[in-house]
Amino acid sequence: MSIIVKGAGTLKQHLSSGAAVEDVATVGQAIEQLALPPVGSMLMLVNGQMAHWQTPLEDGDTLELIPAICGGS
């Protein structure tokens, strides 16, 4: 089973174009396999839909990771 992984913001530099993970069942397992640097909170999307750590993955899914941005006054 192969999952395509895309990153945005600061994560983009840590994921090559077309990055993939193999043999994972959930979003959390995919993130652990990537061994990304700590980024704090992030949005997780599977095939464009909001996901969470336990969201199941299927062969050919696309996982997008987007660091959360906060700020303001």
Secondary structure, DSSP 8 states (H G I E B T S, - for coil): -EEEEEE-GGGGGGS-TTEEEES--BHHHHHHHHT----SSEEEEETTEE--TT-B--TT-EEEEEE------
